[in-house]
Amino acid sequence: MAIAIFLSTVSDEFRPYRDRLAKDLRRHPDVEVTVQEDFGDLGTGTLEKLDTYIAKCDAVIHLVGDMTGTAATQFETDALLRRHPDLPATLPPIAEALASKTPISYTQWEAWLALYHHKLLLIAKADPIARRPKKKYAPTDESRDAQTAHLGRLESVRRYPGYTFKTPADLATHIAYTAILDLLAKQRAERLPPTQSPLDQKHLAPPPRPPTTELDLLLTDLRALTLVGRDQDLAALDSWRDSAAQISVRVITGRAGAGKTRLAIEACAHAATAGWEAGFAPHNKLADNTIPTHAFPTPTLIVIDYAAAATRPLRPWLETLAKRPPTAKLRLLLLERHAEPAAGWFQDLFAPTSLSSRGPDSLLDPPTPIPLAPLNNPAHRRALLAETIALAAPLANKPALPLPPPGADPEFDRQLATDTLDHEPLYLAMAGLVAVTTGAPAALALGRLDLAHRVAAAERTRLHRLAQTWSLDPTFLTHLAACLTL
């Protein structure tokens, strides 16, 4: 059964963007795309048709620009509220808009109906330089103000634009390789018996829970923050995966917090969408030969995190694979903080067996480790920092302090652009947590260790408050939390 996606746009403003996005999504046989103009005659008004379809779809992609589109009539709005009398209580911002007689367009209603029916809502905002159709693009000051208010209402329920697009191509690329992949992977997971694979397939299920504390935003498995700046890395992994080789091994290195594991999770999601088995190899299932002896019937991508610790079980498996490639394609992606081609664990794992036979070294593509670069693009750094602040502020019960606009604070721009700082995603996320209290310029001026201390101090303060609430010894609770973390 295909996943159903509704594209929520004002056609006069975003028709080229909508058409390109629909075309790219429809290339996948398991994706069904619908727009408002696709509705047949259901014998009902537009708003009721929207409500009926969105209640049954899987996701709504909502594009926001300068035009609101046609406002829903009062008759249709009243009919919708009779059908869903709990809607105003469920969505307080809508209740306030209705009470103040604020017009709500059909396109704006599409976003709110997605939230009401608990559907995945992806919001993308047009960059001011994004081109629009010249003949029909006719925004007014009133429509721009209405769209700003609409985004404000969405932000009040913690729904933020996940992407700012400039062209139809970059919108289509971003949307097609984000949460839509998760939906496809989840659908595939539901088709498979739960015991079929020995791999940890964390990419096939939604995050176990939403973040409840600021520190949760740093947890890779929760995937609370958008992956930014890794399009080329993901494309390279996709190309490697789809290469002609029957068996291939790749090693990626990077400092703690560089985003190796998150990148691998997304690579697994891409692989699953392409019809591959994919997942992480638990070290215990390597050591007891569960994975090396498992017959993977379909092309498979296996990620091995902290590869240096798995050298002992990996070496004999790689020797076997070099001599007897598997029937189905196999890709092994090894992650580690450091690898020296001529020494240490890398040499132990990939040293040739002999001059006359293929060894583990013959499986490498490329033959040396690939270092994962930091986020070099200041725009990517700014996006990650801003998203972290936006998500952390409500969790800390504080207002989200905006970043200085480009050019407003030269020192902040310099800090954001300099290559002398540790601009790994973890560093920037920690800076975002601290920025909720200090502001972004002050947070970005701190070193990596100072940021870690401040984040830890904030968590300790939170635990002390919990201890007081539960009448526990604060020292005991923080000690227990430290033991569990370690």
N, C-alpha and C positions, 0 to 999 in steps of 0.2 A: 504494500500500500504506500503510495507516494505521500511525502510531507506536503502540506498545503501552506503556501506563503501568500500573504496579501500585501500588495505594494500601495502604501498610503501616500499619495502625492497630489499636489495641485497641478493638473496637467498643463495649464497654460504657462506655468513656470518651469516645470521639470520633465516635460514629455521626452526629450532626448535621453535624459538620465534614466527615466523609468523604462524606456524601451531597451536601452543597452543592458540595464540590470536584469530585466525580464529575459532577454535573449540569453545572457550568460547563465542564469539560473536554470533555464529550461534545457540547457545542454545535458543536464543530469537527468537520467530517466526516472529517478525517484523523486523529482521535484515538480510540484504543480503550482503555477504562479497565476494569481488573479488580481485584476485591478477593477476599480469601480465600474468602468464602462463594460466589463465582461458580464455583468449581472443580466440574467434573462428576466422575463416578466414573471415575477412571483406574485403579482396581484397586490403588492404592498408598496409603500413609499420607500424612498432611498435610504432613510435612516434605519428602517426596519430590515431592509435587505442587508445593510452593513452589519447590523446586530446579528442577524441569522447566520451570515457567512463567517464573521469573526469568531462567533461562538464555536464553530466547528474547525477553524483553521489551526495551524500549529504556531505560526509566527506572523507578526506584522512589522514591516519595515516602513518607518515613518520619516519622510523627508521634510525638513523644515526650512523655509526660506522667507521671502518678504511678502508673499501673498497668502491670504487665508483660504481662498476659494469661497464657494457659495455657502451662506449660513443656512443651517437647518431651520425649517419653519417651526413656529410655535406649536402647530397642530401635531407635527411629527415628534417634537420633543415631548409634549404631553403624553402622546401614545407610548413613547419609550419608557417614560417614568411610570406609567400604569403597568407596563409589562415587567419592569424591574423597580418596584417601589423602594428597594434597599439601596439603589444606586447612589443617591446623594450621601447617605450615611457611609457607604463604602468608600466613596471618593469625595472627601470634604472640599477639595478645591473646585470641583464641579458644582457642589452645593452652593458655594459662595458665588460662583459665576452666574448660576441660575437665579439666585436671590437678587443679584444686582442687575438682572436683565442683560447681562453681557452676551452678545451674539456668539454662538459656537458653530463653527463651520462643520460641514460633513467630514472634511479631512481631519480637523481637530478631534471630532468625535471618534474617529477611527482609532486614535491613540488611546483615548479613555476607555473605549469598549475593549481594547486589547487588555488593559489593566483589569477591568471589571471581570472579564472572563478568564483571567489568570493565564494569558498567552505571552509568549516571548515577545518583547517589544524592543526593537532595535531603532534607535533614533540617530539620524545623521543630519548634520546642519550644513547648509551651503556657505562656503567661503564668500566673502564680499566680491571676490574677483571671478567667481564661478559664472560662466556665460549662460545666458538664458535666451529663449526664442525671442527675436526682436519684435515680431508682429503681435504676440499675445502677452508678453511680459509687461504688466502695467501696475506696479505696486504704488501705494500711496503712503503718506505718513501714517494714516489711520491703520492701514493693513500691517505696516511694519510694527507699530505699537501693539497691535493685537497679537502678532506672532511672538513678540518679546514677552507679553503677558502669558501667552500659552506656554512658552518654555519655562517661565517662572513657576506656573502652576505644576508643571511636570516635575520640576526640580524640587518643589516642596514635598513631593512624595518620593524623592530620591531616584528620579528617572532623568538621566542626563544624556546629552548627545555623546555618543561613543566615538564619533568621527566627524571631521570637517572636510568636505569634499570640494574639489575644484573642477574636476572634469568627469564626464560619464565613465571613462575608463578606470580612474582610480576609485570611484565609488563602487563600481561593479567588482573590482578586484578585492577591495576591502570587505564588502558585505559577503561575497561568495566564499571567502576563506575565514569567516569568523564563526559566529554562533550557528550559522546554517550548517556548517560542518558538524557541529556538536549534535544537531538534530538528526542529520543523516547517520552519524555514528551511533547515536542512541537507538535509532530505528533498526540498524543492523544488529546491535547488541540484543535487542528484543527478539530477533529471529534466531539467535544462537542459543543452544543449550548452555546453562550457566556453568557447567563443569567441563565444557569442551576444551578450553584453553588453560594452560598452567601459567599464563602471563598475567601480570597485574595490569588490567586494562582500565586505568583510571580516566583515560580520555573518553571512554564510551558511555560514561554516566555523568549526569550533572554534578557539580560540586556538592559534597555531602551536606552542606548547610551554608547559609549566607554568613558573612562576617558579623560578629557581635561585639568585637572590641577592635581598637585601632591596630593592635598587634596581629590580629587575624588577617589584615590586609597584606602582611608579609608572607603568609603561608602559600606555598606554591600550589598545593592540591586544591585550595579554594578558588584559585584563578579569579580573584576579585578584581584584579587590575588588568586592563587591556594590554595585550602584547603589542608593543610598538617597536618600530625600527628593525624588525627581523624579517621583512619580506624577502630580501635577497637570500638570507640564510635558509628560509623555508623553501624557496624556489630551488636552491642548490641541493637541498636534501630530497626534494621531489624528483629532481633530475637524476640524482644518484640512485634513488629507489627504482626508477623506471628504466635504468640502463639495461643493456643486454646481458650483462654478467649473470650467471646462475647464482653465484654466491659472492658477496662483497662485504667488506668490513671498513668502517670509517671511525676515526677517533676525533673527538672534539674536546678541546681543553678550554678552561677559563677559570678565573678566580671565583671564589665563593661569592655568590650573589650576581654573577654575570648573566644568569638566565639560561644556563645549559639545560636544566631539567624542564623548565617551562617550554623552551624551544622544542625539546624532544616530545613533550606531551602534544604540542600542536602538530609535530611531524607525524605522530601516531594517528591523530585525528584525520590528517590529510590522507594517510595510507588507508585507513578504514573506509574513507569515502571512495577511494579508488578500488575498493574490493579486497584489500589486503587484511590479513590477520596482523595485529599490531599490539604491542604492549611492553611493559617493563619486566625484566627478569629478576625475580627475587633471588638474592644470593643463596639462600638455603635450597632453592630448587635447581640451582646450578651445581651446588656441592653434592646433592644427592642424585644427580643425573636425571632428574625429572624432565628438565627442559632439553638437555642434549639428546635424550633418547626418545623425546616426544615426536611423533610423526605429524608434522604440520602439513595438512593436505593442500593448502592454498598458499600463494605467495605471502611471506611473513616478514615483518619488521620487528626486531627485538632490540630494545634499548637496555643497556647495562650501565647503570649509574655506579659511581665509585668503582670503576673498572679495576683499579690497582688491587683492590681487596679480593677480586675474583680471578686473579691470574692463575691460581692453582687448578681450578676446575675448567677454566677456559682453554688453557694450552692444549690438553689432549683433544678437546672437542674441535678446536681449530685445525689441529693436525689431521683429524679424521675428515673434516669438511674439505680440506685442501686436496685430499686423495679421492674422496668419494662425495662429490657435490650432491646436495639434496635434489629430489625430483622437482619440487616446486621452488621458485626463487626464494632466496633468503638474504636478508640484510641485517647486519649486526652493527648497531650504533653504540660506541663506547664513549662514556663521559668521564672525565677526570679533571682535577684542577691543574695538573702539570704532567707533562710527558716529555722525556728526552729520548730522541730516536736511538741514540747510541748507548744508553745506560738505563738502569732502573727497571721498573715494571714493564715498560714498553719493549725494551730489548728482550727481557725474559719471555714475554708473550709472543713476540713476532720474529725471534731469531730463526734463520733458515735451519731446516732439519738436515739437509745434505745438498750437495751440488747436483745430484742426479734425480731428485724428486721434488715435487711441489710442497712447500711448507706454508705455515701461517702467513709469512710475509707476502706470499703471492696473492693473498686475498685482499690486501689493503688497497683502498682507492680513496684518496691519494696515498702514497707510501709513507707520508709523514703526518703527524697530528695537525689538525686545523684549529688555530686559536680563535676563540669567539671574541670578536672585537667589542669594545664598549660602545655605548650609544654615542656616536660621534656627531649626529645631527642635532643642533640646539633645538629645533622644532620638536623632535621626538622627546628630548629631555624635558622640554616645557610641557608637552602633553602629558607625560607620565607624572610629573610633579603636580600639575593642576588636577588630574584625576584623583591622585592620592589625597590631596587636600580636600577635594569635594566629597570623597567618601568617608574620610576620617573625621571631619568636623562634626557631622551629626552624631557619630558614635561617641565623641568626646563632649557632646552637648555644647558645642561652641559654633560660632558663625564661621563660614568658610572665608578666609582672607584671600582676596584675589591676587594673582600674580601681577607684578608691574607690567604694563603693556610693553612690547618691544620698543626700545628707545627711551622709555620713561626713566629708567634707572640704569645708567651706563655700567655701574659696578656690578649690578646683578646680571646684566647681559654678558659682561666679561666672564663672570663666574660660571654662567651657564654654558658659554662657548669654549672656555679654556680646556685644553687637553691635559692639563697637569693634575686635574682632579680625578678621583675614582668614579667615573660616570657609569658604573654598572647599575642595572635596574634596582638592585637592593639598596644601593647608596641613595639613589634618588627617591625611592619609596620611603626610606627612613627619614630623609630630609623633609618629605611631605608630611609625615606624622609630626615631626618637631615644628614644622611651619604653621601648623594649626594654632600653636601657642605663640611662636616668636615672629611669624611672618616668613615668607620664603627667602628674602635676601639674607636675613640673619641665619636661617637654617642652612642655607647653601654655603655660608662662610665657615661652617664647622667642619672639622675633619671626620673621617669615617669612624674613628674610635669614639670621639666626642658624641657623635650622633647615636652610636650604639648605647653609650652610657645614658644618654637622655631618654631613649626609648625604653631602656631597662628600668630607669627611675620612674617613668610614667606607669609602667606595668606594675612595679612594686607599690606605687601609690594606690593603684586600682585594687590590688590584692589586700592592702591594708584596710581600704574602705569595706571590702567584702568581709574581711575578718571581723570588723566592728559590727557589721550588720548581722553576722552569724554568731556573734559572741565567742569568737575564736581568738587564739593567740596570734597576732600578726606575724611574729617571727616564725612561728611554726608553719603557718600557711605559706609564706614566701619560701621557706626552706623546702617544703613539700613540692611546691611548684617548680623550684629549681631542680630537684631530684627527678621529677617527671620529665622535664625538658631535656635533661642530660641523658 
